[in-house]
Amino acid sequence: DRICLYRAHSRDEIRHNIEQGSRLQLNRGASGRIILAYGKRQKDKKGFYKDIRDQGYYLSINEHNASLFALAVPVLSNSDKFVGAIVVSGPISRFDDQQKISLLKLLNDQLNNIVMP
């Protein structure tokens, strides 16, 4: 399982709603895929997790819920040890290629604000 440790709510009326402390399946969704790709090495016969590590993020569309997208990046320590994942998600109706570029920049900017030992 994976656990939501923190969430910020959108100001929009239509939003993805997962509460802090919620437990979710590890093998579905963007943050779960990041955890599997960067955590303890999984059997990876088709190179799925290697591809995630190579691109540095995972985009989930309609994977956890048929009307949602999620984009996640790994949080790594200064010694490149996997610590966790940060993710942004929302209704698929608000997502397009330009949004993907903007959200990846936002997530990577936030990674720079995380102080890791």
Buried (B, 14 or more C-beta within 10 A) or exposed (E): EBEBEEBEEBEEEEEBEBEEEEEBEBEBBBBBBBBBBBBEEEEBEEEBBEEBBEEBBBBBEEBBBEEBBBBBBBBBEEEEEBEBBBBBBBBBEEBEEEBBEEBBEBBEEEBEEEEEE
